[in-house]
Amino acid sequence: RGSTSSSRYPCPLNFPTPPTMQTMAATLRRQPSGLALLLVAAVAWPCLLTAGQSTPTQKVLEMMADLKAKGQKMMEEEQKTFDKYAEWVDDETKRLGYQIEDGASKIDELVAFISKAEQDAVDLGHEVAKLDKEITSLETQRADAKTIRDEQHAEYLKVSKDYGESVDALKRAIDTLQAQDSDGPAAGALLQQMSESVPGMSRVYATLLQQETARRGSSGLRGEGPAYEFQSGGIIPVLEGLLVKFKKELADTNEDESNRAHHYGMAMLHIKNTIAKDKSDKSDKAALRGKKMAASAKAKGELAETKKSKAEDEKLKEEIGATLSAKSQVFKANQKVRAEELEAIAKAIEIISSPEVSDSYSKHINLQQVTAPSSTKAISFLQAGRSARRMAARQQ
């Protein structure tokens, strides 16, 4: 034992297990197998310690306390990481939920808007068609009214000309008779001659004959000429009476024409204004209908995009929830394993710290014969740790 080469000995393979160590091994076997192997290696660690250092029990306890601290730290870090992830999931889920609600609300609004816009377009189309029909009707009325008015005016011109010529003929006849101071049969003969040459006089002469026939109560005048028929009275007063009568009828005809022209002008003005208003309304309604249809088309595009975005948000929310569920299961399983490991370490520390285990080492191990380089101890421990992890992985 005095030389360097004889101061290091490998740990005996047939190391006897005292009763207290049997109790510890049985306890460790009830823990996870991977950790149990690690702890067994830790218990055997005193075989690799060098003389002159702390007692094997203290070294093991320090090592296991360090493992426990690291395990607790890793467990806490995993908890913090998962809590942070769960908080992100909660925030993201809420955000997506709000977006989905907003999307659903926007979809309802767009559907209502599209429905109203399309109905408005249909109504405006009906109104435009109605205005078209009214404009056509008004234009027909205007054409018909113009035709009637043209006929009335043509008739007026004819009647007015007849009356005008008759009045002129009466004036001329009266002037002629007065100038010749003729009356009776001579006046009748003169009037008959004038009826054949003076415009309008034929109508005057026909009227005179009708009056004379009515006055005499006969069916007509006989003879070669009507000159002798006017012997019973003066012809000039009769002509003057006819002049007054024809002037009044001419004035009435002119007034009637004026009234008809006025009414026609007012009717044409009303039709013109109505057509102009209908055309303006038609143009406005057609433009508004176009805007409604364009707005509906745009809203349909927004509706499709909103539905797509809503579906994507719903899918993403579902995926986030599924991922959280899967990660939660893994996290809980990991936490459970770490809790069991920490429990096993704590139990091992409790067992190794007991006086019975310390006495057992003192009685059965000569620590002065057990020395090894620190590198050899570290390699042996790491190999034991890796073997334990591999066994634990195979069992899972």
MARLUM-874851 format. One line per 3 residues: number of its first residue (from 0); for each residue z, x, y of N, C-alpha, C. Coordinates in steps of 0.02 Angstrom, whole numbers. Layout:
BEGIN
NUM> Z/X/Y/Z/X/Y/Z/X/Y ~ ...
***
This chain:
BEGIN
0> 0/41/-60/0/0/0/0/42/63 ~ 12/108/55/15/151/114/-53/169/141 ~ -106/171/98/-173/189/122/-210/129/148
3> -266/143/190/-305/89/220/-343/51/167 ~ -371/89/117/-412/56/67/-371/13/21 ~ -308/28/13/-265/-11/-31/-225/-63/5
6> -236/-72/72/-196/-121/110/-229/-188/114 ~ -294/-197/89/-328/-261/92/-341/-285/21 ~ -323/-349/8/-333/-378/-58/-363/-448/-50
9> -410/-466/-92/-437/-535/-89/-386/-584/-112 ~ -393/-646/-87/-346/-698/-107/-356/-713/-181 ~ -304/-713/-222/-310/-724/-295/-341/-792/-308
12> -390/-795/-355/-421/-858/-373/-374/-903/-411 ~ -328/-871/-449/-281/-912/-488/-215/-920/-451 ~ -222/-933/-385/-162/-940/-343/-122/-1000/-366
15> -58/-987/-383/-16/-1042/-408/1/-1091/-352 ~ -1/-1155/-368/14/-1207/-318/85/-1231/-329 ~ 128/-1220/-279/198/-1243/-285/200/-1318/-281
18> 254/-1348/-299/261/-1421/-297/247/-1449/-228 ~ 270/-1416/-176/259/-1441/-109/185/-1440/-91 ~ 148/-1391/-111/77/-1388/-98/39/-1439/-139
21> 63/-1456/-198/33/-1510/-237/38/-1576/-199 ~ 96/-1585/-169/105/-1646/-129/56/-1648/-71 ~ 47/-1590/-37/0/-1587/20/-71/-1599/-3
24> -92/-1570/-58/-160/-1579/-83/-173/-1652/-101 ~ -122/-1683/-131/-131/-1755/-148/-139/-1797/-86 ~ -104/-1778/-33/-111/-1815/30/-180/-1806/59
27> -204/-1744/58/-270/-1730/86/-326/-1764/47 ~ -316/-1772/-19/-368/-1805/-58/-376/-1878/-38 ~ -324/-1907/-9/-330/-1976/14/-369/-1982/80
30> -383/-1925/113/-420/-1924/176/-494/-1915/161 ~ -537/-1917/211/-608/-1905/200/-620/-1839/166 ~ -664/-1838/117/-674/-1780/74/-694/-1718/113
33> -740/-1726/163/-762/-1668/201/-705/-1635/237 ~ -664/-1675/270/-607/-1648/306/-555/-1621/257 ~ -549/-1652/201/-499/-1628/153/-516/-1558/131
36> -580/-1543/118/-599/-1475/99/-585/-1427/155 ~ -599/-1449/218/-586/-1406/275/-512/-1390/280 ~ -470/-1440/268/-398/-1430/273/-372/-1386/217
39> -402/-1394/157/-382/-1350/102/-398/-1278/118 ~ -459/-1270/149/-477/-1202/170/-428/-1176/222 ~ -407/-1222/266/-359/-1202/317/-293/-1183/287
42> -273/-1218/234/-209/-1202/201/-214/-1134/168 ~ -274/-1117/142/-283/-1052/109/-293/-997/159 ~ -299/-1015/222/-312/-965/275/-260/-909/276
45> -196/-920/261/-147/-865/263/-167/-807/218 ~ -208/-818/166/-228/-762/122/-271/-712/159 ~ -301/-734/217/-347/-691/254/-314/-661/315
48> -252/-676/328/-218/-649/387/-198/-577/377 ~ -189/-542/429/-170/-471/428/-95/-465/439 ~ -65/-418/406/7/-407/414/24/-388/484
51> 81/-408/505/104/-391/572/90/-444/622 ~ 47/-496/604/33/-551/651/85/-606/642 ~ 71/-666/677/117/-722/670/117/-746/598
54> 165/-786/583/171/-810/514/112/-853/496 ~ 93/-857/433/36/-897/413/42/-970/433 ~ 101/-996/427/111/-1067/445/97/-1079/518
57> 120/-1034/560/108/-1041/632/34/-1037/648 ~ 0/-990/617/-72/-982/629/-110/-1045/608 ~ -92/-1071/550/-125/-1132/526/-111/-1190/573
60> -49/-1195/594/-30/-1250/639/-67/-1244/706 ~ -74/-1182/730/-110/-1172/793/-183/-1191/785 ~ -212/-1168/729/-282/-1184/717/-292/-1259/712
63> -250/-1292/675/-257/-1364/665/-243/-1403/729 ~ -197/-1378/769/-183/-1410/833/-244/-1404/878 ~ -277/-1345/875/-339/-1336/914/-394/-1383/890
66> -401/-1390/823/-449/-1437/795/-435/-1508/817 ~ -371/-1526/816/-352/-1593/837/-369/-1606/910 ~ -354/-1555/952/-368/-1562/1024/-443/-1570/1036
69> -482/-1526/1000/-554/-1531/1008/-580/-1598/983 ~ -554/-1622/928/-574/-1686/901/-559/-1744/948 ~ -498/-1741/977/-480/-1793/1026/-525/-1790/1087
72> -540/-1728/1110/-583/-1720/1168/-653/-1748/1154 ~ -680/-1730/1095/-746/-1756/1076/-745/-1831/1070 ~ -691/-1858/1042/-685/-1930/1035/-684/-1964/1104
75> -647/-1934/1150/-643/-1962/1218/-711/-1956/1253 ~ -745/-1898/1244/-811/-1890/1276/-861/-1941/1248 ~ -858/-1951/1182/-902/-2001/1152/-886/-2070/1180
78> -822/-2085/1189/-801/-2149/1217/-827/-2157/1288 ~ -821/-2103/1328/-845/-2106/1397/-920/-2115/1399 ~ -954/-2077/1356/-1028/-2083/1354/-1048/-2153/1335
81> -1016/-2180/1284/-1033/-2247/1262/-1016/-2299/1315 ~ -958/-2290/1348/-938/-2337/1401/-989/-2335/1458 ~ -1012/-2274/1475/-1062/-2268/1528/-1127/-2302/1507
84> -1147/-2291/1444/-1208/-2323/1419/-1199/-2399/1417 ~ -1141/-2422/1394/-1128/-2495/1391/-1129/-2525/1461 ~ -1102/-2488/1510/-1103/-2512/1579/-1174/-2517/1605
87> -1215/-2466/1589/-1286/-2468/1609/-1321/-2527/1577 ~ -1306/-2538/1512/-1337/-2595/1477/-1316/-2660/1510 ~ -1252/-2665/1528/-1228/-2727/1561/-1264/-2737/1628
90> -1268/-2683/1668/-1302/-2689/1733/-1376/-2706/1723 ~ -1408/-2672/1676/-1479/-2684/1665/-1491/-2754/1638 ~ -1446/-2776/1594/-1452/-2844/1566/-1445/-2897/1621
93> -1396/-2885/1666/-1388/-2932/1722/-1449/-2932/1767 ~ -1473/-2871/1782/-1532/-2866/1825/-1592/-2902/1795 ~ -1603/-2889/1731/-1658/-2922/1697/-1647/-2997/1693
96> -1583/-3017/1683/-1568/-3088/1682/-1585/-3122/1748 ~ -1566/-3088/1803/-1582/-3116/1869/-1658/-3119/1879 ~ -1693/-3065/1857/-1766/-3065/1863/-1798/-3121/1822
99> -1770/-3132/1762/-1796/-3185/1719/-1785/-3253/1751 ~ -1725/-3263/1779/-1710/-3326/1813/-1756/-3336/1873 ~ -1764/-3281/1912/-1809/-3286/1970/-1880/-3301/1947
102> -1900/-3269/1892/-1967/-3281/1866/-1976/-3353/1844 ~ -1925/-3380/1809/-1929/-3450/1787/-1932/-3497/1847 ~ -1891/-3482/1898/-1893/-3523/1959/-1960/-3518/1994
105> -1987/-3457/1997/-2052/-3448/2029/-2107/-3483/1990 ~ -2102/-3481/1923/-2151/-3516/1881/-2150/-3590/1896 ~ -2090/-3619/1900/-2085/-3691/1915/-2116/-3706/1984
108> -2101/-3662/2033/-2128/-3673/2100/-2204/-3668/2100 ~ -2230/-3618/2064/-2303/-3609/2062/-2337/-3666/2026 ~ -2306/-3690/1971/-2335/-3746/1935/-2338/-3808/1980
111> -2282/-3820/2016/-2280/-3878/2062/-2331/-3869/2118 ~ -2336/-3808/2144/-2383/-3794/2199/-2454/-3805/2176 ~ -2471/-3778/2116/-2539/-3785/2090/-2556/-3858/2079
114> -2508/-3895/2050/-2519/-3967/2037/-2532/-4004/2102 ~ -2491/-3990/2153/-2500/-4025/2217/-2566/-4003/2251 ~ -2580/-3938/2249/-2641/-3914/2281/-2703/-3944/2248
117> -2703/-3948/2182/-2760/-3978/2148/-2766/-4053/2163 ~ -2709/-4087/2165/-2711/-4158/2182/-2734/-4168/2254 ~ -2710/-4125/2299/-2733/-4129/2369/-2809/-4117/2373
120> -2833/-4069/2333/-2905/-4056/2334/-2944/-4116/2309 ~ -2918/-4149/2257/-2951/-4210/2231/-2951/-4264/2284 ~ -2893/-4275/2316/-2888/-4327/2368/-2934/-4311/2427
123> -2936/-4248/2446/-2980/-4228/2502/-3053/-4238/2483 ~ -3069/-4225/2419/-3137/-4236/2396/-3156/-4310/2402 ~ -3109/-4354/2384/-3122/-4426/2391/-3130/-4446/2464
126> -3089/-4417/2507/-3093/-4433/2579/-3160/-4408/2608 ~ -3182/-4348/2586/-3246/-4322/2610/-3303/-4368/2587 ~ -3300/-4390/2525/-3351/-4436/2499/-3350/-4503/2537
129> -3290/-4527/2553/-3284/-4589/2591/-3313/-4581/2661 ~ -3299/-4524/2693/-3327/-4511/2759/-3403/-4506/2756 ~ -3428/-4474/2703/-3501/-4470/2694/-3532/-4540/2691
132> -3499/-4583/2652/-3523/-4651/2645/-3520/-4688/2711 ~ -3467/-4679/2748/-3459/-4713/2813/-3511/-4687/2863 ~ -3523/-4622/2863/-3573/-4593/2908/-3642/-4621/2892
135> -3658/-4625/2828/-3723/-4653/2808/-3729/-4726/2831 ~ -3674/-4764/2822/-3675/-4834/2842/-3684/-4841/2918 ~ -3648/-4800/2956/-3654/-4803/3028/-3724/-4783/3052
138> -3753/-4733/3020/-3820/-4714/3039/-3871/-4769/3023 ~ -3858/-4804/2967/-3901/-4862/2951/-3893/-4917/3002 ~ -3829/-4931/3021/-3816/-4981/3073/-3850/-4963/3139
141> -3847/-4899/3156/-3878/-4877/3219/-3954/-4887/3216 ~ -3983/-4870/3160/-4056/-4879/3153/-4075/-4953/3156 ~ -4036/-4995/3121/-4050/-5067/3122/-4041/-5095/3192
144> -3987/-5075/3225/-3974/-5100/3293/-4030/-5079/3340 ~ -4055/-5018/3332/-4109/-4995/3375/-4173/-5036/3363 ~ -4186/-5051/3299/-4245/-5092/3284/-4240/-5161/3316
147> -4181/-5191/3309/-4171/-5258/3339/-4176/-5254/3415 ~ -4145/-5202/3442/-4146/-5194/3515/-4217/-5183/3540 ~ -4256/-5145/3505/-4325/-5134/3525/-4364/-5199/3524
150> -4352/-5240/3474/-4386/-5305/3470/-4364/-5351/3527 ~ -4298/-5351/3540/-4272/-5392/3595/-4302/-5370/3662 ~ -4305/-5306/3672/-4330/-5280/3735/-4405/-5295/3742
153> -4442/-5290/3688/-4513/-5307/3690/-4523/-5381/3708 ~ -4481/-5424/3677/-4484/-5495/3694/-4465/-5507/3766 ~ -4417/-5472/3790/-4396/-5479/3860/-4452/-5459/3907
156> -4485/-5404/3891/-4539/-5382/3934/-4594/-5436/3938 ~ -4608/-5466/3881/-4659/-5519/3880/-4639/-5580/3920 ~ -4576/-5603/3907/-4551/-5662/3943/-4544/-5647/4017
159> -4517/-5590/4032/-4508/-5571/4102/-4575/-5568/4138 ~ -4626/-5542/4104/-4692/-5539/4134/-4720/-5609/4147 ~ -4711/-5653/4097/-4735/-5722/4105/-4701/-5755/4164
162> -4634/-5748/4166/-4597/-5779/4221/-4618/-5749/4288 ~ -4625/-5685/4289/-4645/-5652/4352/-4713/-5675/4376 ~ -4761/-5679/4329/-4827/-5702/4348/-4826/-5775/4370
165> -4784/-5816/4336/-4779/-5887/4354/-4751/-5894/4425 ~ -4699/-5856/4440/-4669/-5859/4507/-4721/-5838/4559 ~ -4756/-5784/4544/-4808/-5761/4592/-4863/-5814/4600
168> -4883/-5844/4545/-4935/-5895/4547/-4912/-5955/4588 ~ -4850/-5976/4580/-4823/-6033/4618/-4822/-6017/4692 ~ -4801/-5958/4708/-4799/-5939/4778/-4870/-5941/4808
171> -4916/-5915/4770/-4985/-5913/4795/-5014/-5984/4802 ~ -4998/-6026/4751/-5023/-6095/4754/-4993/-6132/4813 ~ -4929/-6126/4825/-4896/-6159/4881/-4927/-6135/4946
174> -4936/-6069/4952/-4964/-6042/5013/-5036/-6068/5024 ~ -5074/-6072/4969/-5144/-6095/4975/-5146/-6169/4995 ~ -5105/-6209/4963/-5104/-6281/4979/-5080/-6293/5050
177> -5031/-6257/5069/-5006/-6265/5138/-5059/-6243/5189 ~ -5095/-6191/5172/-5145/-6165/5219/-5203/-6214/5225 ~ -5222/-6248/5169/-5278/-6295/5169/-5255/-6366/5187
180> -5190/-6375/5190/-5160/-6441/5205/-5190/-6494/5160 ~ -5191/-6474/5097/-5220/-6521/5049/-5165/-6546/5003 ~ -5177/-6608/4980/-5128/-6639/4935/-5166/-6690/4894
183> -5132/-6719/4846/-5164/-6771/4807/-5215/-6743/4759 ~ -5272/-6780/4750/-5322/-6759/4702/-5352/-6691/4718 ~ -5361/-6677/4782/-5389/-6612/4801/-5343/-6555/4780
186> -5279/-6565/4787/-5230/-6514/4768/-5231/-6505/4693 ~ -5237/-6561/4656/-5240/-6555/4584/-5300/-6517/4561 ~ -5357/-6529/4593/-5418/-6493/4574/-5411/-6419/4589
189> -5379/-6403/4646/-5369/-6333/4664/-5323/-6297/4614 ~ -5271/-6331/4594/-5224/-6302/4545/-5259/-6290/4478 ~ -5302/-6337/4459/-5339/-6329/4397/-5384/-6268/4400
192> -5416/-6258/4456/-5458/-6200/4464/-5418/-6135/4463 ~ -5360/-6136/4494/-5317/-6076/4497/-5289/-6060/4428 ~ -5277/-6111/4386/-5250/-6099/4319/-5299/-6061/4275
195> -5363/-6063/4295/-5413/-6029/4256/-5425/-5957/4281 ~ -5401/-5941/4340/-5416/-5875/4368/-5354/-5834/4389 ~ -5300/-5868/4405/-5239/-5833/4429/-5191/-5823/4370
198> -5169/-5760/4358/-5121/-5748/4303/-5057/-5787/4314 ~ -5033/-5819/4262/-4971/-5857/4265/-4980/-5928/4288 ~ -5038/-5944/4317/-5048/-6011/4343/-5059/-6061/4287
201> -5085/-6039/4231/-5096/-6085/4175/-5030/-6114/4151 ~ -4978/-6073/4149/-4911/-6097/4129/-4885/-6147/4180 ~ -4896/-6133/4244/-4873/-6178/4297/-4910/-6244/4292
204> -4975/-6240/4283/-5015/-6302/4279/-4996/-6343/4218 ~ -4981/-6310/4161/-4960/-6345/4101/-4894/-6380/4113 ~ -4850/-6348/4149/-4785/-6378/4165/-4794/-6440/4210
207> -4839/-6434/4258/-4853/-6491/4303/-4879/-6550/4263 ~ -4924/-6538/4219/-4952/-6591/4178/-4897/-6625/4136 ~ -4852/-6584/4107/-4798/-6612/4066/-4753/-6657/4109
210> -4737/-6634/4168/-4694/-6673/4212/-4728/-6738/4233 ~ -4792/-6734/4251/-4829/-6793/4273/-4836/-6843/4216 ~ -4847/-6817/4155/-4852/-6861/4097/-4786/-6895/4083
213> -4732/-6858/4088/-4666/-6887/4077/-4651/-6939/4131 ~ -4672/-6925/4193/-4658/-6971/4247/-4696/-7036/4237 ~ -4756/-7034/4213/-4796/-7093/4205/-4783/-7128/4139
216> -4751/-7094/4096/-4735/-7125/4032/-4794/-7133/3986 ~ -4844/-7092/3995/-4902/-7096/3951/-4904/-7034/3906 ~ -4947/-7034/3857/-4952/-6979/3810/-4996/-6923/3834
219> -5030/-6932/3889/-5072/-6878/3914/-5119/-6904/3967 ~ -5148/-6858/4003/-5196/-6876/4055/-5266/-6881/4025 ~ -5305/-6929/4051/-5373/-6938/4027/-5421/-6925/4084
222> -5476/-6909/4065/-5528/-6898/4116/-5554/-6827/4113 ~ -5601/-6817/4155/-5633/-6752/4155/-5589/-6700/4187 ~ -5547/-6717/4232/-5502/-6669/4264/-5439/-6703/4285
225> -5388/-6665/4296/-5324/-6694/4313/-5313/-6702/4387 ~ -5366/-6691/4428/-5354/-6692/4501/-5331/-6760/4525 ~ -5360/-6811/4500/-5342/-6878/4523/-5274/-6901/4499
228> -5243/-6865/4454/-5179/-6886/4425/-5122/-6874/4474 ~ -5129/-6834/4527/-5074/-6818/4573/-5077/-6860/4638 ~ -5104/-6923/4632/-5112/-6963/4692/-5046/-6996/4715
231> -5001/-7003/4673/-4940/-7042/4688/-4889/-7004/4729 ~ -4897/-6940/4738/-4846/-6904/4775/-4871/-6835/4795 ~ -4832/-6800/4838/-4851/-6734/4861/-4842/-6681/4806
234> -4892/-6637/4802/-4890/-6585/4750/-4848/-6525/4771 ~ -4844/-6513/4836/-4809/-6453/4859/-4734/-6455/4843 ~ -4698/-6511/4855/-4627/-6512/4835/-4617/-6499/4760
237> -4665/-6524/4721/-4659/-6512/4648/-4665/-6438/4633 ~ -4714/-6407/4666/-4723/-6335/4655/-4662/-6295/4678 ~ -4634/-6317/4734/-4575/-6282/4758/-4517/-6290/4709
240> -4510/-6350/4679/-4458/-6359/4629/-4469/-6315/4568 ~ -4533/-6310/4549/-4548/-6265/4492/-4534/-6192/4509 ~ -4547/-6174/4572/-4534/-6105/4593/-4460/-6089/4587
243> -4418/-6135/4610/-4345/-6124/4603/-4325/-6118/4529 ~ -4355/-6164/4489/-4338/-6165/4417/-4359/-6099/4383 ~ -4419/-6077/4396/-4443/-6016/4364/-4406/-5954/4388
246> -4389/-5954/4454/-4349/-5897/4479/-4282/-5893/4443 ~ -4250/-5951/4433/-4185/-5952/4398/-4193/-5929/4325 ~ -4244/-5953/4292/-4254/-5933/4223/-4270/-5858/4218
249> -4307/-5833/4268/-4321/-5761/4269/-4256/-5721/4280 ~ -4214/-5746/4325/-4151/-5712/4338/-4107/-5714/4276 ~ -4106/-5772/4242/-4066/-5778/4180/-4093/-5730/4127
252> -4159/-5726/4123/-4188/-5680/4074/-4170/-5608/4089 ~ -4173/-5590/4153/-4155/-5522/4173/-4081/-5507/4159 ~ -4039/-5557/4175/-3967/-5548/4162/-3953/-5542/4087
255> -3986/-5584/4048/-3976/-5581/3976/-3998/-5513/3949 ~ -4054/-5489/3975/-4077/-5422/3954/-4029/-5368/3974 ~ -4002/-5374/4034/-3953/-5325/4057/-3891/-5325/4012
258> -3867/-5386/3996/-3809/-5391/3952/-3823/-5363/3882 ~ -3881/-5379/3856/-3899/-5352/3790/-3904/-5276/3792 ~ -3934/-5251/3845/-3939/-5178/3852/-3871/-5145/3857
261> -3826/-5178/3894/-3758/-5151/3901/-3722/-5152/3833 ~ -3724/-5209/3799/-3691/-5213/3734/-3722/-5163/3685 ~ -3786/-5156/3687/-3819/-5109/3642/-3797/-5037/3657
264> -3795/-5021/3722/-3772/-4954/3742/-3701/-4940/3719 ~ -3656/-4991/3729/-3587/-4982/3707/-3582/-4974/3632 ~ -3621/-5015/3596/-3620/-5011/3523/-3646/-4944/3499
267> -3701/-4920/3531/-3728/-4855/3512/-3679/-4799/3528 ~ -3644/-4805/3585/-3595/-4754/3604/-3538/-4753/3553 ~ -3515/-4813/3533/-3461/-4817/3484/-3483/-4787/3416
270> -3544/-4805/3396/-3569/-4779/3332/-3577/-4703/3336 ~ -3604/-4680/3393/-3613/-4608/3402/-3546/-4571/3399 ~ -3496/-4597/3435/-3431/-4565/3436/-3398/-4568/3366
273> -3405/-4624/3333/-3376/-4631/3267/-3408/-4583/3218 ~ -3474/-4577/3221/-3509/-4531/3177/-3487/-4459/3191 ~ -3482/-4442/3256/-3461/-4375/3274/-3390/-4361/3249
276> -3346/-4412/3256/-3276/-4404/3232/-3275/-4398/3156 ~ -3313/-4439/3122/-3316/-4436/3049/-3343/-4369/3025 ~ -3394/-4344/3060/-3422/-4279/3040/-3371/-4223/3051
279> -3334/-4228/3107/-3283/-4178/3120/-3227/-4181/3068 ~ -3206/-4243/3053/-3154/-4252/3001/-3179/-4227/2934 ~ -3241/-4243/2920/-3270/-4221/2856/-3271/-4145/2851
282> -3291/-4113/2905/-3292/-4039/2906/-3222/-4010/2897 ~ -3173/-4040/2933/-3104/-4016/2928/-3077/-4026/2857 ~ -3089/-4085/2830/-3063/-4100/2763/-3097/-4058/2709
285> -3162/-4045/2718/-3197/-4003/2671/-3170/-3931/2673 ~ -3157/-3907/2735/-3129/-3840/2742/-3059/-3837/2712 ~ -3018/-3889/2725/-2951/-3892/2698/-2953/-3896/2622
288> -3000/-3934/2596/-3008/-3939/2523/-3025/-3870/2493 ~ -3069/-3833/2528/-3085/-3765/2505/-3024/-3720/2505 ~ -2982/-3727/2557/-2921/-3687/2561/-2873/-3705/2505
291> -2867/-3770/2491/-2823/-3793/2437/-2846/-3765/2370 ~ -2910/-3767/2358/-2937/-3742/2295/-2927/-3666/2290 ~ -2937/-3631/2346/-2926/-3558/2346/-2852/-3542/2335
294> -2808/-3581/2368/-2736/-3570/2359/-2716/-3584/2287 ~ -2745/-3636/2257/-2730/-3652/2187/-2752/-3595/2141 ~ -2812/-3568/2154/-2837/-3513/2113/-2792/-3451/2120
297> -2771/-3437/2181/-2726/-3380/2193/-2659/-3391/2158 ~ -2633/-3452/2163/-2568/-3467/2131/-2574/-3462/2055 ~ -2631/-3480/2028/-2641/-3474/1956/-2638/-3400/1935
300> -2668/-3357/1976/-2663/-3286/1962/-2591/-3261/1965 ~ -2554/-3283/2017/-2484/-3264/2022/-2443/-3292/1964 ~ -2461/-3353/1943/-2425/-3384/1887/-2435/-3343/1824
303> -2496/-3322/1810/-2509/-3282/1750/-2471/-3216/1754 ~ -2471/-3184/1813/-2436/-3120/1821/-2360/-3130/1814 ~ -2334/-3184/1842/-2263/-3198/1838/-2242/-3211/1766
306> -2282/-3249/1730/-2267/-3262/1659/-2268/-3198/1619 ~ -2316/-3155/1634/-2320/-3091/1599/-2258/-3048/1613 ~ -2240/-3043/1677/-2181/-3004/1697/-2118/-3033/1666
309> -2112/-3098/1665/-2054/-3131/1635/-2050/-3116/1560 ~ -2107/-3119/1526/-2108/-3105/1455/-2088/-3032/1442 ~ -2113/-2986/1485/-2095/-2916/1477/-2020/-2905/1489
312> -1993/-2938/1540/-1921/-2932/1553/-1880/-2960/1495 ~ -1902/-3016/1467/-1866/-3046/1410/-1869/-2999/1350 ~ -1927/-2970/1338/-1934/-2923/1282/-1891/-2862/1292
315> -1892/-2834/1353/-1851/-2776/1368/-1777/-2791/1362 ~ -1756/-2849/1386/-1686/-2869/1380/-1666/-2875/1307 ~ -1710/-2904/1267/-1695/-2911/1195/-1691/-2843/1162
318> -1737/-2797/1181/-1736/-2730/1151/-1673/-2693/1172 ~ -1653/-2699/1235/-1592/-2665/1258/-1532/-2692/1220 ~ -1530/-2758/1210/-1474/-2788/1173/-1473/-2764/1101
321> -1532/-2761/1070/-1535/-2738/1000/-1515/-2665/995 ~ -1538/-2624/1043/-1520/-2553/1043/-1445/-2545/1052 ~ -1416/-2584/1098/-1344/-2581/1108/-1306/-2599/1045
324> -1330/-2652/1010/-1297/-2672/949/-1299/-2616/897 ~ -1358/-2585/890/-1364/-2530/841/-1321/-2471/861 ~ -1323/-2452/923/-1283/-2395/947/-1208/-2411/942
327> -1190/-2474/953/-1120/-2493/947/-1095/-2484/876 ~ -1136/-2502/828/-1116/-2493/758/-1108/-2419/741 ~ -1156/-2378/764/-1151/-2305/752/-1090/-2277/787
330> -1079/-2299/849/-1022/-2274/887/-956/-2293/853 ~ -951/-2355/831/-889/-2376/798/-878/-2338/733 ~ -933/-2326/697/-926/-2288/635/-904/-2217/650
333> -934/-2186/701/-915/-2118/720/-842/-2115/743 ~ -823/-2164/783/-754/-2166/807/-705/-2175/750 ~ -725/-2215/702/-682/-2226/644/-673/-2161/605
336> -729/-2125/594/-726/-2061/558/-683/-2012/596 ~ -693/-2007/663/-653/-1960/702/-579/-1980/702 ~ -566/-2045/704/-495/-2066/701/-464/-2047/635
339> -502/-2056/581/-476/-2037/515/-467/-1962/510 ~ -514/-1923/539/-507/-1851/540/-444/-1830/578 ~ -436/-1860/638/-377/-1844/678/-313/-1864/641
342> -315/-1920/607/-256/-1942/568/-242/-1893/512 ~ -296/-1868/479/-287/-1820/425/-258/-1755/451 ~ -286/-1732/509/-259/-1670/539/-186/-1678/557
345> -171/-1736/588/-100/-1748/607/-55/-1748/545 ~ -79/-1778/491/-39/-1780/429/-33/-1710/400 ~ -87/-1672/403/-84/-1603/377/-35/-1562/418
348> -38/-1570/484/10/-1533/527/81/-1552/508 ~ 91/-1617/497/158/-1640/479/181/-1609/413 ~ 135/-1605/364/154/-1577/299/166/-1503/304
351> 120/-1467/338/128/-1394/342/189/-1375/383 ~ 206/-1417/430/264/-1402/473/330/-1412/436 ~ 328/-1444/378/391/-1458/342/421/-1393/315
354> 486/-1385/313/520/-1324/288/501/-1309/216 ~ 488/-1359/174/473/-1347/104/409/-1306/97 ~ 359/-1321/137/296/-1283/133/306/-1212/156
357> 344/-1202/210/357/-1134/235/393/-1092/182 ~ 442/-1122/151/480/-1085/99/435/-1070/40 ~ 390/-1115/23/346/-1105/-33/301/-1045/-22
360> 276/-1036/39/234/-978/55/276/-914/49 ~ 337/-916/72/379/-856/73/395/-833/2 ~ 401/-881/-43/420/-863/-112/361/-839/-153
363> 302/-865/-143/246/-852/-188/193/-806/-160 ~ 196/-787/-96/144/-745/-66/175/-684/-33 ~ 150/-627/-52/172/-565/-21/123/-551/35
366> 144/-565/97/98/-560/153/80/-488/169 ~ 121/-441/149/105/-371/163/45/-349/123 ~ 28/-384/68/-29/-365/27/-92/-402/47
369> -86/-452/90/-143/-494/108/-166/-476/178 ~ -217/-436/184/-246/-418/248/-321/-419/241 ~ -355/-436/294/-428/-438/293/-454/-432/364
372> -511/-407/372/-540/-402/440/-550/-471/471 ~ -543/-473/536/-551/-537/571/-619/-567/559 ~ -671/-525/552/-739/-551/542/-744/-585/474
375> -711/-554/423/-712/-584/356/-678/-651/356 ~ -620/-655/393/-583/-719/396/-625/-772/430 ~ -658/-755/484/-697/-804/521/-755/-829/479
378> -790/-781/444/-847/-801/403/-825/-847/347 ~ -768/-830/314/-743/-873/259/-726/-942/284 ~ -695/-946/343/-676/-1012/369/-738/-1054/387
381> -787/-1022/420/-847/-1058/439/-885/-1082/378 ~ -887/-1038/325/-921/-1059/263/-886/-1119/232 ~ -820/-1117/234/-783/-1174/207/-797/-1236/248
384> -801/-1229/315/-815/-1287/358/-884/-1316/345 ~ -935/-1271/337/-1002/-1296/324/-1007/-1330/257 ~ -973/-1302/207/-973/-1333/141/-941/-1402/144
387> -887/-1407/182/-854/-1472/188/-898/-1523/221 ~ -936/-1503/274/-981/-1550/308/-1038/-1571/263 ~ -1064/-1524/224/-1118/-1542/178/-1095/-1592/126
390> -1035/-1582/101/-1008/-1629/52/-997/-1697/83 ~ -973/-1697/143/-961/-1762/177/-1026/-1798/190 ~ -1079/-1760/209/-1144/-1791/222/-1173/-1821/158
393> -1165/-1785/101/-1191/-1812/39/-1154/-1875/18 ~ -1090/-1878/30/-1052/-1937/12/-1068/-1996/56 ~ -1088/-1985/120/-1107/-2041/164/-1175/-2068/145
***
